Amino acid sequence: MQRMIMHIDMDAFFASVEQQVNPGLRRKPIAVTGSGKRTVITCPSYEAREYGVKTGMSVGEARRLCPSLIFVPGCSQRYVDTCTNLAQLYSQYSPLVEVYSVDEVFIDVTGTTHLFGRPADIAGEIKEKIRDTYGITASVGIAPNKLVAKIAGDMKKPDGLVVVESHQEVKNMFEDLPVGKVTGIGSRIEKRLGNMGIKTCGELGRAPVGVLKDEFGVVGERLHFMGLGIDHRPVVPMGQQPAAKSVGHSMTLDRNVGDAGALKSHILKLSEMVGRRLRRAGCRGRTVKLKLRYADFSSIAKRKTLKRYINDGLDISRVASSILRSWRLRDEVRMVGVSISNLVETNQIPLFSEDKKKRDVIHALDTINDKFGEFSVFRGVLMKSQPSSDTISPAWRPEGVKRIDY
């Protein structure tokens, strides 16, 4: 039986949710932004896109393109709650639901068409329920694999539905499709392919595998199959994803900071957030990485591996701060990132009384923050700069170590 994979992508998700929450914003050009001083456009409404406003654009540039643009600080909790509720809706039609991001999912309906009808009928029913329940729209692509389904879903946005069933339909779609339209082919690979005279997926699929391997190594074979629209990846439902290799958080500072002492406060904030996620997932790690981005957008990063596994934010912060001390800052810093890798699942039982006290204190803090929200209580050293986690990570998932509370 040929697989039938559905890709559902919410249309201008953040902006659409905000327009539903505030009826006064409907049919008006709005742009959802971050809450910090240094923010960019995270999601423009379709009314704003008509003026050329795009995701990632600076606030100033967006305002020049659309003087009547309304800026709306994003509320991540709304988007997370909506995504979680939508996942429950999708699970009514198949147990194979993969949350790809906060506004995208893949659903394998191959084994449930005998219950709910043709894939297009299932998609139509889901779209109708989303519109009736949440007042927002979604675009759907249906195809034999995830790669083609995602491309199909982008072809008729917003509120589109595209079905690609046969091998010939896939071939026709990919013949003149620019390679840069394929997820997994970034600008650098696109440029290198262009230097080889390969600009469309049709040309990529016809390129000799050996030539692609010579240029890209083992990735060359994968690129060949991508050019042919071949993708054997399964839809991986929640709870069955492979274990995360690392956990991290980063933040762009409201202003450039050149003082190492001031950076330590930001490092502690991020370390606490990393530690929370590790403990929730029952994990520890022993390789801490600190990354800084300077004012000129150049970056520096370094890892330090410990002999023991840790998941306390204070411990993580101490390691990251020791990395900071080993550097001589050559410029002011605009972004700080802390992550931890070399992870293991562990329920280590402390042996010494001091360790037990530490565990009990951390457990008490986690319990309160679980009940009342992130950073309802926090270490006194952070009193002057209470941390904010109101930015959705690209790695966010509804459960597991990739979940982030807002």
C-alpha positions as CSV (number, residue, x, y, z in Angstrom):
1,M,0.0,0.0,0.0
2,Q,1.4,3.4,-1.0
3,R,2.0,5.6,2.0
4,M,-0.1,8.8,2.3
5,I,1.4,11.5,4.4
6,M,-0.3,14.7,5.3
7,H,1.6,17.9,6.1
8,I,-0.5,20.6,8.0
9,D,0.9,24.1,8.2
10,M,-1.0,26.8,10.1
11,D,-1.3,30.0,8.0
12,A,0.5,33.0,9.6
13,F,-0.1,31.1,12.9
14,F,1.0,33.6,15.5
15,A,-0.6,36.6,13.8
16,S,-3.8,34.6,13.1
17,V,-4.1,33.6,16.8
18,E,-3.6,37.2,17.9
19,Q,-6.3,38.4,15.4
20,Q,-8.8,35.9,16.9
21,V,-8.0,36.9,20.5
22,N,-8.4,40.6,19.6
23,P,-11.2,41.1,17.0
24,G,-10.0,44.7,16.5
25,L,-6.9,43.4,14.8
26,R,-8.8,41.3,12.2
27,R,-8.3,42.2,8.5
28,K,-5.6,44.7,9.5
29,P,-1.8,44.5,8.8
30,I,-0.2,43.3,12.1
31,A,3.2,41.9,12.9
32,V,3.9,39.7,15.9
33,T,7.2,40.5,17.6
34,G,9.3,39.4,20.5
35,S,9.0,41.1,23.9
36,G,12.6,42.4,24.0
37,K,14.0,45.8,22.9
38,R,16.0,44.1,20.2
39,T,13.2,42.3,18.4
40,V,12.3,41.3,14.9
41,I,9.2,40.3,13.1
42,T,8.3,36.7,14.1
43,C,5.1,36.5,12.1
44,P,3.4,39.0,9.9
45,S,-0.3,38.7,9.0
46,Y,-1.3,38.1,5.4
47,E,-2.5,41.7,5.3
48,A,1.0,42.8,6.3
49,R,2.7,40.5,3.8
50,E,0.9,42.3,0.9
51,Y,3.2,45.3,1.8
52,G,6.3,43.1,1.7
53,V,6.7,42.6,5.5
54,K,8.5,39.3,6.2
55,T,9.5,37.1,9.1
56,G,12.9,38.1,10.4
57,M,12.6,41.7,9.2
58,S,13.6,44.5,11.6
59,V,10.8,46.6,13.1
60,G,12.1,49.7,11.4
61,E,12.2,48.2,8.0
62,A,8.7,46.7,8.4
63,R,7.4,50.1,9.5
64,R,8.9,51.8,6.4
65,L,7.2,49.2,4.2
66,C,3.8,49.5,6.0
67,P,3.4,52.7,8.0
68,S,0.0,51.5,9.3
69,L,1.5,48.2,10.6
70,I,0.3,47.2,14.1
71,F,3.0,45.6,16.3
72,V,1.8,42.9,18.7
73,P,4.1,41.4,21.3
74,G,3.8,37.6,21.0
75,C,2.3,35.5,23.7
76,S,4.0,32.1,23.4
77,Q,1.6,30.4,25.8
78,R,-1.3,31.0,23.5
79,Y,0.5,29.4,20.6
80,V,1.7,26.5,22.7
81,D,-1.8,25.8,24.0
82,T,-3.3,26.0,20.6
83,C,-0.7,23.6,19.1
84,T,-1.2,21.1,21.9
85,N,-5.0,21.2,21.4
86,L,-4.6,20.8,17.7
87,A,-2.3,17.8,18.2
88,Q,-5.2,16.1,20.1
89,L,-7.5,16.9,17.2
90,Y,-5.1,15.2,14.7
91,S,-4.7,12.1,16.9
92,Q,-8.4,11.4,16.3
93,Y,-7.6,10.5,12.7
94,S,-4.3,8.6,13.2
95,P,-2.0,7.5,15.9
96,L,1.0,8.6,13.8
97,V,1.2,12.3,14.4
98,E,4.6,14.0,14.4
99,V,4.7,17.6,15.7
100,Y,7.3,19.1,13.5
101,S,7.2,22.6,15.0
102,V,4.7,24.7,16.9
103,D,2.7,25.3,13.7
104,E,3.5,22.2,11.6
105,V,2.7,18.5,11.8
106,F,3.0,15.4,9.7
107,I,0.2,12.8,9.9
108,D,0.5,9.3,8.4
109,V,-3.1,8.4,7.3
110,T,-2.1,5.3,5.3
111,G,-3.7,2.9,7.7
112,T,-6.8,4.9,8.6
113,T,-8.4,5.8,5.3
114,H,-10.8,2.8,5.7
115,L,-12.2,4.5,8.7
116,F,-12.3,8.2,7.6
117,G,-12.3,8.1,3.8
118,R,-9.8,9.5,1.3
119,P,-6.9,11.6,2.5
120,A,-8.3,14.6,0.9
121,D,-11.6,14.1,2.7
122,I,-9.7,13.7,6.0
123,A,-7.8,16.9,5.3
124,G,-11.0,18.8,4.5
125,E,-12.6,17.7,7.7
126,I,-9.6,18.7,9.8
127,K,-9.4,22.1,8.1
128,E,-13.1,22.7,8.7
129,K,-12.7,21.8,12.4
130,I,-9.7,24.1,12.8
131,R,-11.6,27.0,11.2
132,D,-14.8,26.4,13.2
133,T,-13.0,25.9,16.6
134,Y,-10.2,28.4,16.4
135,G,-11.2,30.8,13.6
136,I,-7.9,30.2,11.8
137,T,-6.9,28.4,8.6
138,A,-4.4,25.8,7.7
139,S,-2.8,24.7,4.4
140,V,-2.4,20.9,3.7
141,G,-0.2,18.9,1.4
142,I,-0.8,15.2,0.9
143,A,1.8,13.0,-0.8
144,P,3.5,9.6,-0.6
145,N,6.3,11.0,1.7
146,K,7.1,13.8,4.1
147,L,9.4,15.7,1.7
148,V,6.8,16.0,-1.1
149,A,3.9,16.6,1.3
150,K,5.7,19.6,2.9
151,I,6.4,21.1,-0.6
152,A,2.8,20.5,-1.7
153,G,1.5,22.2,1.4
154,D,3.4,25.4,0.5
155,M,2.0,25.6,-3.0
156,K,-1.4,27.1,-2.3
157,K,-1.2,29.1,0.9
158,P,-3.2,30.3,2.6
159,D,-6.0,27.8,3.3
160,G,-4.8,25.5,0.5
161,L,-5.1,21.8,-0.1
162,V,-2.8,20.0,-2.6
163,V,-2.8,16.3,-3.2
164,V,0.1,14.6,-5.0
165,E,-0.5,10.8,-5.4
166,S,1.4,9.3,-8.4
167,H,5.1,9.0,-9.2
168,Q,4.5,10.9,-12.4
169,E,2.9,13.8,-10.4
170,V,5.9,13.9,-8.2
171,K,8.2,13.9,-11.2
172,N,6.3,16.7,-12.9
173,M,6.3,18.8,-9.7
174,F,10.1,18.4,-9.1
175,E,11.2,18.9,-12.7
176,D,11.4,22.7,-12.6
177,L,11.3,23.2,-8.8
178,P,14.2,25.3,-7.6
179,V,16.5,23.3,-5.3
180,G,16.2,26.0,-2.6
181,K,12.5,25.2,-2.2
182,V,13.4,21.8,-0.7
183,T,13.6,21.6,3.1
184,G,17.1,20.5,3.9
185,I,18.8,22.4,1.1
186,G,20.1,25.6,2.6
187,S,21.5,28.6,0.9
188,R,25.1,27.3,1.0
189,I,24.3,24.0,-0.6
190,E,22.1,25.8,-3.1
191,K,25.0,28.0,-4.1
192,R,27.4,25.0,-4.4
193,L,24.8,23.2,-6.5
194,G,24.4,26.3,-8.7
195,N,28.2,26.4,-9.2
196,M,27.8,22.8,-10.6
197,G,25.1,24.0,-13.0
198,I,22.3,22.4,-10.9
199,K,19.4,24.8,-10.2
200,T,16.3,22.6,-10.3
201,C,15.3,19.4,-8.6
202,G,15.0,17.8,-12.0
203,E,18.7,18.6,-12.7
204,L,19.6,17.4,-9.2
205,G,17.8,14.0,-9.7
206,R,19.6,13.5,-13.0
207,A,23.1,14.4,-11.6
208,P,25.4,11.3,-11.2
209,V,25.5,10.2,-7.6
210,G,29.3,9.8,-7.8
211,V,29.6,13.5,-8.8
212,L,27.4,14.6,-5.9
213,K,29.4,12.4,-3.5
214,D,32.6,13.9,-4.7
215,E,31.3,17.4,-3.9
216,F,29.2,16.8,-0.7
217,G,30.5,13.4,0.7
218,V,27.8,11.1,2.1
219,V,25.2,13.9,1.8
220,G,25.5,13.7,-1.9
221,E,23.5,10.5,-2.1
222,R,20.7,12.0,0.0
223,L,20.7,15.1,-2.2
224,H,20.2,12.8,-5.3
225,F,17.1,11.2,-3.7
226,M,15.8,14.6,-2.7
227,G,16.0,15.7,-6.3
228,L,13.9,12.7,-7.2
229,G,11.3,13.4,-4.5
230,I,12.2,10.2,-2.7
231,D,12.0,10.2,1.1
232,H,11.7,7.1,3.3
233,R,11.6,8.8,6.7
234,P,8.7,7.6,8.8
235,V,6.3,9.8,10.7
236,V,7.5,9.6,14.3
237,P,4.7,10.2,16.8
238,M,5.2,12.0,20.1
239,G,6.9,9.9,22.7
240,Q,8.9,7.9,20.1
241,Q,11.3,10.6,18.9
242,P,15.0,9.7,19.3
243,A,16.7,11.0,22.4
244,A,17.9,14.6,22.3
245,K,21.6,15.0,21.9
246,S,21.8,18.3,23.7
247,V,19.6,20.9,25.5
248,G,20.3,24.6,25.2
249,H,18.9,28.1,25.4
250,S,20.2,31.4,24.0
251,M,19.1,35.0,24.2
252,T,19.8,38.2,22.4
253,L,20.6,40.9,25.0
254,D,18.6,44.2,25.1
255,R,21.9,46.0,24.7
256,N,25.5,45.0,24.0
257,V,27.4,44.0,27.1
258,G,31.2,44.3,27.4
259,D,31.5,43.4,31.1
260,A,32.2,39.8,31.9
261,G,30.5,40.2,35.3
262,A,27.3,41.4,33.7
263,L,27.4,38.4,31.4
264,K,27.5,36.0,34.3
265,S,23.9,37.0,35.3
266,H,22.7,36.1,31.8
267,I,24.6,32.8,31.9
268,L,22.9,31.9,35.1
269,K,19.4,32.6,33.7
270,L,20.0,30.4,30.7
271,S,21.6,27.7,32.8
272,E,18.6,27.6,35.1
273,M,16.3,27.1,32.1
274,V,18.5,24.3,30.7
275,G,18.6,22.6,34.1
276,R,14.8,22.8,34.4
277,R,14.4,21.0,31.1
278,L,17.0,18.4,32.0
279,R,15.3,17.5,35.3
280,R,11.8,17.4,33.8
281,A,13.1,14.8,31.3
282,G,15.1,12.9,33.9
283,C,18.4,13.6,32.2
284,R,21.9,14.8,33.2
285,G,24.8,15.9,31.0
286,R,28.5,16.5,31.4
287,T,29.6,18.6,28.5
288,V,28.7,22.3,28.8
289,K,29.0,24.7,25.9
290,L,29.1,28.5,26.1
291,K,28.5,30.5,22.9
292,L,28.8,34.3,22.5
293,R,28.0,36.5,19.5
294,Y,29.8,39.8,19.3
295,A,28.4,43.1,18.2
296,D,29.8,42.5,14.7
297,F,27.8,39.2,14.6
298,S,31.0,37.0,14.7
299,S,30.8,34.1,17.2
300,I,33.0,32.3,19.7
301,A,32.1,29.0,21.4
302,K,33.9,26.5,23.6
303,R,32.9,23.2,25.4
304,K,34.1,21.8,28.7
305,T,33.5,18.2,29.7
306,L,33.2,17.2,33.3
307,K,33.8,13.8,35.0
308,R,30.4,13.8,36.5
309,Y,26.9,14.4,35.2
310,I,24.9,17.4,36.3
311,N,21.4,19.0,35.9
312,D,21.4,21.8,38.4
313,G,21.4,25.3,36.8
314,L,23.9,26.6,39.3
315,D,26.4,23.8,38.5
316,I,25.9,24.4,34.7
317,S,26.4,28.1,35.3
318,R,29.6,27.6,37.1
319,V,31.1,25.5,34.3
320,A,29.9,28.1,31.6
321,S,31.3,30.9,33.7
322,S,34.7,29.2,33.9
323,I,34.7,29.0,30.1
324,L,33.9,32.8,30.1
325,R,36.9,33.4,32.4
326,S,39.2,31.7,30.0
327,W,38.4,34.2,27.2
328,R,39.4,37.8,26.8
329,L,36.4,39.6,25.2
330,R,37.5,41.4,22.1
331,D,34.2,43.3,21.7
332,E,30.8,43.8,23.3
333,V,28.5,40.8,23.3
334,R,25.0,40.8,21.8
335,M,24.0,37.2,22.3
336,V,24.7,34.5,24.9
337,G,23.9,30.8,24.6
338,V,24.3,27.9,27.1
339,S,23.8,24.2,26.2
340,I,24.7,20.9,27.6
341,S,25.3,17.6,25.8
342,N,26.7,14.1,26.5
343,L,23.3,13.3,28.1
344,V,22.2,10.2,30.0
345,E,18.9,9.4,31.6
346,T,19.4,9.0,35.3
347,N,17.5,9.0,38.6
348,Q,20.7,9.3,40.7
349,I,20.1,9.0,44.4
350,P,22.3,11.4,46.5
351,L,24.4,9.6,49.1
352,F,25.5,12.5,51.3
353,S,23.4,14.8,53.5
354,E,24.5,18.0,51.7
355,D,23.6,16.5,48.3
356,K,20.2,15.4,49.7
357,K,19.5,19.0,51.0
358,K,20.4,20.4,47.6
359,R,18.1,17.9,45.8
360,D,15.2,18.7,48.1
361,V,15.7,22.5,47.6
362,I,15.7,22.0,43.8
363,H,12.7,19.7,43.9
364,A,10.8,22.4,45.9
365,L,11.7,25.1,43.4
366,D,10.6,22.9,40.5
367,T,7.3,22.0,42.2
368,I,6.4,25.6,42.7
369,N,7.4,26.6,39.2
370,D,5.5,23.7,37.8
371,K,2.4,24.9,39.5
372,F,2.6,28.7,39.2
373,G,4.8,29.1,36.0
374,E,8.4,29.4,35.1
375,F,10.5,31.6,37.4
376,S,7.7,32.2,39.9
377,V,10.6,31.6,42.3
378,F,14.2,31.9,41.5
379,R,17.7,32.5,43.0
380,G,18.1,35.8,44.7
381,V,21.1,36.7,42.5
382,L,18.6,37.1,39.6
383,M,16.4,39.5,41.5
384,K,17.5,42.6,39.4
385,S,16.9,40.9,36.1
386,Q,14.1,38.3,36.3
387,P,14.5,36.0,33.3
388,S,12.0,35.7,30.5
389,S,11.5,32.6,28.4
390,D,8.8,34.0,26.1
391,T,10.4,33.0,22.9
392,I,9.5,29.8,21.1
393,S,12.5,27.6,20.3
394,P,12.6,26.0,16.9
395,A,13.2,22.7,18.7
396,W,10.0,23.0,20.8
397,R,7.8,19.9,21.1
398,P,4.7,19.3,23.3
399,E,6.5,16.8,25.5
400,G,10.0,15.5,26.3
401,V,13.2,17.4,26.8
402,K,12.4,19.7,23.8
403,R,9.4,21.1,25.6
404,I,9.8,24.5,27.0
405,D,7.2,26.1,29.4
406,Y,6.1,29.7,28.8
